Amino acid sequence: MATDEAVTLYGAAWSVYVRIVRLALAEKQVKYGLVEVDVFADTGVPHERLTRHPFGRIPTFEHGDFHRYETGAIVRYIDDAFPRCMLQPTDPKARAKVNQIIRILDAYAYQTLVWGIYVERVVSAREGRLANGQKIAAASPRAAVCLSELARLIAHPSLIIDAFVFVVIKDVLPFVLIYLFSQKTNGWFTPTDERLADYANAA
Ligand SMILES: N[C@@H](CCC(=O)N[C@@H](CS)C(=O)NCC(=O)O)C(=O)O
């Protein structure tokens, strides 16, 4: 496969999903261009963005004339298409665990931690509006499950040496730190789980 074709990533630098792809590209030492896309533009989703991603999300990815969206698919493509160390484990059980972590982040943690807690606790204050307590209360039980599950899965010693888990950890930590920061600044979060208490002390 030709790896000298142009690689372009469309998305916002602040996006956690865009950051996942950037981390994978950095691990593989692939040069790429980042085209900033304003995903929350007042004028709505630009038509051009919908042609790249019919669901109107970021990131989208191009390698030559190959186009793909959905972060998991993009990252696995990067892993398979570019040389250097493999980011995913080859052992089926370890690979399943990595995929489980990724799915937890996408299906449960993103919505709960970012939109349910972070946006309400941190972004609301920045924007000068009151936090929506009901939204936070509704998100909190699931947030605790997300964090303790991520802590449990990442703590597994045999996975720590794995390069892909390194990428995942680098990606998980911002979630965890954002969450703990938002809780700590509001005096809300009292970690009962030992592993979460360690994160809280480190935050
Ligand atoms: N499942 C998608 C999720 C991507 C996603 O939700 N990205 C956010 C930005 S971090 C987005 O595009 N939000 C725009 C919106 O919700 O309209 C993926 O894995 O790429």
The ligand as an ORCA input file, in Angstrom:
! r2SCAN-3c Opt
* xyz 0 1
  N     -18.833      7.895     16.938
  C     -18.175      9.062     16.417
  C     -18.358     10.221     17.402
  C     -17.708     11.517     16.946
  C     -18.277     12.722     17.702
  O     -19.293     12.636     18.408
  N     -17.603     13.871     17.552
  C     -18.118     15.102     18.154
  C     -16.992     16.076     18.455
  S     -15.913     15.530     19.740
  C     -19.024     15.798     17.154
  O     -18.795     15.724     15.972
  N     -20.053     16.491     17.657
  C     -20.916     17.262     16.823
  C     -22.362     17.078     17.103
  O     -22.700     16.405     18.100
  O     -23.155     17.623     16.350
  C     -16.703      8.726     16.147
  O     -16.219      7.752     16.759
  O     -16.035      9.381     15.320
*
